[in-house]
Amino acid sequence: MIMKIIKTKQELQIEINSLKSSGKKIGFVPTMGALHDGHKSLVERCVAENDTCIVSIFVNPTQFNNTEDLEKYPRHLDQDAKFLESAGCQLILLPTQLRFMNPTN
């Protein structure tokens, strides 16, 4: 399976429905990006224990008391995507706050 990047709830639901209908076991690793070897071990375990590994990269603004810290948080999507692909991840979930936290979407 080639690694995919999805950005919407609708895309995620389609992927999950397809995997479930094929009887696939799905694992999920939530992250905020800026990936390191600790993340890699989690992803590799997820890959080993499941048919499909989904990793989210979401910098959640509610986790920051200081907006300057949020703005300074490292974001290296290209680097993180290569890192995840090398660890065997099949799907990256790259939501935005509005798309995933708004109950009307």
Order of alpha helices (4+ residues) and beta strands (2+ residues): beta-alpha-beta-alpha-beta-alpha-alpha-beta-alpha
